[in-house]
Amino acid sequence: MKTTIKLFGLLLLSASISCSTQKTSDIDVIAENTTIAEGQYELQSNIIEKTTKVLIPRTLDKDGKIVYVPIDDWTSGFFAGSIWFTYKLSNNNKWLPLAEKYTERLDSVKYLKCHHDVGFMIGSSYLNGYRQTGNEKYKEVIVETAKSLSTRFRPNAGILQSWNVDKDWQSKRGWKCPVIIDNMMNLEILFEATKFSGDSSFYKIAVSHANKTLANHYRDNNSCYHVVDYDPETGEVRSKETAQGYDNESSWARGQAWGLYGYTVCYRYTKNPIYLEQAKKIYDYIFTEKTLPKDLIPYWDYNAPNIPNEPRDVSAATVSASALYEMSMYLPEKKYKLTADKIIATLSTPAYRAEIGTNGNFILKHSVGSIPHNNEIDVPLNYADYYFLEALVRKRDGLNMNYLTQITKK
């Protein structure tokens, strides 16, 4: 009996040590990455502050020089958003005025109606800023942005048109009303606008788009097409294609991550179980896909022809990790958080995370923009850093996730 009690005591001690080690490890991972973020953004912001120009870092060119983009670029909000997350992770007030400055430079984006990405641009900047400061003026920008985005709703098809078809490479496709899976990421701004304004039309548009995408973008194995082209008058699906994946029937890695994240967000606002069920199905596809490497950082397309000699896409991994931390709020299974933890641990190694003062002052290496367009291949990308930092905030805050449900005033 004494032997049994002693053995039980040893088991309890072992479990306690294991939990303590894990907790310490999590703290260390977050602290290390916060230090890297502060170091890189200190250098990045020093460059920006030395000029009167509006400099928004997006990536590096082939010569290793920083590529800056104008405020109407779809990635323009991610740098401001990364500063907001650095402020939150570090609790260092030095970042607050920079976060506000880089956010408020994007004010005119709220009037953009020429593409769907205003949700990305304003969500990553103004919505994060509102959640951290409660600035009422930011709410006004978010609602105006939702109005602009809503002009792209095609009621007969029930979707938000992603791209116009006047650019050369788009017009050659013969599209009438292309919708890309990325557009799921812009719905959050519509849901928030209904909360802020009381106007339910934004909510209804978001739900309609999510439902149509669920019906038409997904294959039987729960992978998704990149582009679905609609007839805007009849609502008929004209074609299912890709623009950034390997081919029309392949699974572009970041597209799968956009869907995982997007349907998790839809569940947050609607509590409709079909959205959470879809997120689960997408998870099952991604993380049982035979071409997914053991370190969980995918190749740019799960069906790319030269695997394992294909570029990885870190941005796809960071989007998935952030989504999985939120999914773990809603589901009892531990696998969602454990998968996200593994991705973050991998990305926190020298193979993927840069040292301070290198990599153009971006945090992560080895992302892919678009291989079919021979653009941004094996480079840092500002949105990879953004979703990495968001994942760290979610990892740290756990089930509280207070930045999603209440305003955190400092």
C-alpha positions, 0 to 999 in steps of 0.5 A: 500500500505504501509503495502504491501511495509513493508511486502515485505521489511520484506520478503527481510530482512528475505531472506537476513538473511537466505542467510547470515546464510547459508553462515556463516554455510558453512564457519563454516563447512569447517573451523571446518573440516579443523581444525580436518583434520590438527589436525589428520594429525599433529598426523599421520604425527608425527608418520610417520616422526619418522621412516625411514619406508614408512608408509601409513595409511589405516585403523584400525585393530580389536585391534584399531591399525593403519594398514599401507600398502605398496606402491603397495596397491590400497589405497596407494595414498589417504593419500598423497592426503588428505595432498594435500587437507589439504594444499589447505583447510588450506592455511598452507605452512607447509603441502606442503613439506609433501604432496610432500614427501608422493606423491613422495614416490609412484613414482614406482607405475607408472610402475605397470601393475598387477592391474587397481588401478594405477589410484586411486593411482596416481590420488589422489597423483600426479594429485592433486599435479600437480593441486596445484603446476604445477610441470612438473615432475608430468605430466611425472608420470601421462603419464607413469601411463596411459601407464601402465594402458593401458596394461590392455585394452582388445580390443576385449572386449573394456574394461580395465581388473580390476583384474587378475585371479591368486589369489585363491578367484578369480580363484575359480569364474572361471572368465576370464576377470573381470571388476568391477565398481570401474574401472570407477574411474581410467579413469581420469588418462587416460583423463589427460594423453591425455591432457598432451601427445597429445596421443589420445589412452588413451582417446579412451580407457577411452571412450571405457571402459565407454561405455561398462560399461554403456552397461553391468553393469547397470540394468533397475533401474540404479543400477549396478552390481559389477563385469561383467566378459568378454571373452577377445577374443570374448567380450561376457559377461560371467556373472554378479556378486558381490565380495563385495556386499550382492549377485549378484543382490543386490546393493553394496553401494560404487559401486553405488557411484563409478559409479556416480563419474565416469560418472560425470568425463567422462562428464567433459572430453568428454562433451558427454551428455549420461554420464551426463544423466547416472550420473543423473539416478544413483543419482535418484536410490541412493537417492530414494532407500527406504532403504537409511537412512534419514541422507543419509549415506547408509548401506553397501548394499542397499539390505542387509538382516538385515537393519536397523541393518547393518553397514553403509558405510561412504566411499560410502557417501563421494564419492557421495558427492564429485561427486554431487558437481561436478554435480552441476556445469553442471546441473541447478537443486539445488538438487545435491548441496543440497544433497551433503550439507546434506551429509557433514553436517551429516558427520560433526557431532560427530556420524561420525566425530572423535575428534582430537587424537581419531580414529587412527588419521583418520577423519571419522568413520563407513566405510566398506571395504568388508563384504563378506571378513570379512574385514574392517567392521565399521572402518575408511578408508583413502579413506573415508577421502580423498573424504570427504576432496575433497568434502569440497574443492568443497563445498568451491570453488563452481562453480569455481572448479579451481583446476579442470580447472587450476593450482593454484600456491601459 
